[in-house]
Amino acid sequence: MPSNLLGPLITSKTRLKLLLRFFLNQNLSGYLQGLSKELDENTNSVRVELNRLEAAGLLSAEEQGRRKVYSVNTAHPLSSDLSNMLRKVTGIDALVDRVVSRIENTLEQVWITGALAMGINSDELEVTLVGEVLDTEYLGELMGKV
């Protein structure tokens, strides 16, 4: 779904994958070879896009041994806006809001886990809910729908 909405704005498939990878969970970092394998993209195209994102100031990089490790530059003025936009486009915000509105009285925390938490585009959303006396019947219905 993200590529349908963002495709006209972000024409590079590799750049879109990198943005999703880094900005859905800003705590993640990655290096060229690992990102290339993880995203199933050519190393050269990943390198080009990492360089562009670093030059734009969206990513920062630091040398760790022989590897250049990239992470989100949280000081960039568009960092949080970009994260919010990507969450909105992927539908994560709306889904979590809908679930929370139904069980908010007993819900203490919502944790997104799995592939999306690692910034990997996925058709599955894994969520951990923490609270007292959660409506298991409602949650069971949701699991059947999703």
Order of alpha helices (4+ residues) and beta strands (2+ residues): alpha-alpha-beta-alpha-alpha-beta-beta-alpha-alpha-beta-beta-alpha
